[in-house]
Every structure is written in C-alpha cells, then in structure tokens.
Amino acid sequence: MEIRIGIQHSPREIVIESEEKTEELLARLDAAVADGSPVTLVDDKGRTVLIPGAKVAFAEISTEEPRRVGFLG
C-alpha cells in the first residue's frame, strides 16, 4: 500500500510503499500523534523512515488493490 504523511511546516510529503497491515499502521500512527512520540516506518525496499509524531499534519493510506495498467475496452 502507499502511505503519504504530511509534516507540519514542510511543503513536501513523505511517501512510502509498505506491506504492513493497515490496522497495525493506523494504530502506531495514532499512538505516536497522541503522545508526540516518533514512529518508525519501513518501506518495501528496507529503508527506514523516522517520523516525529508531534509534527504529523495528515496521513493518507491508499487502498491495497493493485494498480491497473492498460486500457479498458
């Protein structure tokens, strides 16, 4: 799934692809925003991103459907 996270006072979003379950990710983000602690995310390529929970402006999680390629006809 694709995860987009906006950080306060930053014009860019953090965008990662992850196989983590949606419910687990939402629970970790919710806890980090509630108490201001950092949250660590790992993408499909093994890169680690540390996000300050106190600075999260928004989080958008895409559907887990694969993207379609080509024309429908």
Secondary structure, DSSP 8 states (H G I E B T S, - for coil): -EEEEEETT-SSEEEEE--S-HHHHHHHHHHHHHHT-EEEEE-TTS-EEEEEGGGEEEEEE--SS----S---
